[in-house]
Amino acid sequence: MATTADIRTGLIIKLDNSLYSVVEFGQNKTARAAAKVWAKLKGVDNTRSIEHTWNSGDTIYPVRVEKKAFQYLYQDESGYNFMDKETFEQIVVSEQLVDAPQFLKDGDEVSISINTETELPMGVELPDKIVLKVTYSEPGMKGDTATRTLKPATVEGGATVMVPLFVNEGELIRVNTKTGEYIERVKE
């Protein structure tokens, strides 16, 4: 058993028969009352986001999760198909469990969280930064760099990313998968 002292960001706990990931947590201490521990929780097996408060020392129920490296293969009507890089076993994951599906491309390596009790996938995480090719972008104008003006660019996979004016079609760019923002241009 674990107590509220074991709460940390990223921990997955079972609460009211649902699984939640701890996004943020803290402790409130008052002069006379016992300390309270609060946490912002994001649903793993549902789409809810909640806040929950425990008395300090209360029992929590963490879920043992294993992260494994998988390779993205393709998407079909059943979901996103991934292959385990060690056993070559394939699994299908629904779209709501994928971190940023618009940035996935064939052959990408991702990290999949698997519940060790049920052996079911709980989430798919892309690397923080990935390199994508710009498939469509309006041509940039020379000398228009006094301000950080951005234009929309379509990258492989179909996602739209706001990029600086100097980025042209066919170039490689690095994108933050958490925010969807342009980071830098990549030399081939």
N, C-alpha and C positions, 0 to 999 in steps of 0.2 A: 504494500500500500504506500501511496505517496501522500504528502500533505501539501498545503498551500505554499510552504517554503520551497517546494520543488518546481513551482511554476516558472517557466521561462518562455521567451518568444519563440514561436515555431512548434512548441509542444502540442501534441494532439491529445485531447482528453474526451472522455465519454461523459455526456451530461444530458439527462432526460432522454436516454436511449438514442441520442444522436451524437455524431462526432464533430468536434469543433477544434480549430487551430487557434492558438493564442497569438493575437496580432500585437497587443500591447497590454501591459499589466503594471500595477503599482500597489502601494500600501498606504492606507490612511490610519494614522495614529491620533487618538484623542487623549485628553488628559485623564478622564475617568473610565471611559469604556475600553473594551478590548480592541486591539488593532483589527482592521478589516483589510482584506486583500481583494482588489477588483481586477477584472480583466475584460478586454474587448475581444470577443470571439467571432471567428468567421466559420460558417458551416462548411464541413468537408463533404458530407453526404447530402447536404441540402443547400439552399441559396440564402439562408438567413444569416444576418450579422446581429449579434446581441452583446449586451454587457451583463456581466454576472458578478456578484459580490459574495465572498465567503468570510466567515470569522477566521482569524488567524489560527492555523493549526488544524483546520477542517481537512477531511480526507477528500482527495480528488482521485479520479480514475484515468491515469494516462493509458494510451493505446500504443503498443510497440509497433513502430513503423520502420521498414527497411527501405533504403533508397538504392535503386539498381539502375545501371546504365542500359538504355535501350536505343535502338535506331528507328527513326520514323520511316515507314515504307510507303503508305498511300492512304487515301481517304475514300470510303465508299458509303453506301446507305446505312451500314451498321455502325459506323464511327471511324475513328482514326486507328490505323493498324501499326503496331510497333513490334520490333523483334529484339529479344533479349540477346545482348552481345556475347554472352557466355554460352548459353544453352541453345541458342537459335530458335527458341520457342516464341510463337507469335501470340500477341494479345490484342484485343480490341478495346478502345477506351472511348467513352462518349465525349462529345464536344465540350460540355460544361466542366469536365475535369481537366481540360487542357488550358494551361496558363495563358498563352497568346497564340491561338491557332492560326491567325492571319500571317504569322511570320514563319510557320513551319514549311520546310521544303524537303523533298526526298533526300534521304541519306543523313539528315541532321541527327546528331546525338543529343538525347534528352535524358533527364533523370525522372524516374517514375517512383512515387512513394507507394509501397505495398503494405497493407495491413497484414501483419504476420499471423493474426488469429484466423482470418477468413481467406487469406491469400488473394484478396481483391485489390485492384488498383484504386488509390485514393486521390491521386493528382499527378499531373505531368508538368514538370518545370523545364523551360528552355534555359539555355545559358543566358547570363545577364546581358551579354552583348553578342550580336551575330552580324555577319557580313552578308549583305544582299546586293543584288544587281538592280540598278534602276532600269525598268522596262519602258517607262514613258515619263517624259518631263518636258515642259515648255522650254524652249531655248533661253539661256540666260543672256542678259544684256551687259556689255562691257562698261566698266566705270560706275556701275550702280552698286557700290559697296560701302557707301558712307554710313548706312544704317544696317542693322541685321534684319534685312527683309527676307522673308521665307516664301517659298512657292510649293504647291503640292507636287509630289512625285509618286508614281506607282512603282512598287518594287515587285520582284518575282514572288509569287504567292498571291498577288492581287491587293495587298495592303497599300494604303496611302500614307506617306510620311512627309511631313513638312521639312524641306531642305533649303539651304541657302541658294541664292540665284546662280552661283558658279557651278553647281552640280548639273551635269548633263546626262542625257540618255546613254545607257551602256556602261556607266561608271559604277564602281563598287563603293558602297557606303557601309559604315558601321552603325547599327541601330540598337538602342536600349530596348530590350523586350518587355521590361516592366512598365515603362512610360510610353513607349512607342516613338521616342524622340530620336532625331538625327544626332550622332555624336561626332563623326569625322568621315572624311573621304579616305578610301583605302587604295594604296598603290598596288597594281597587279604584279 
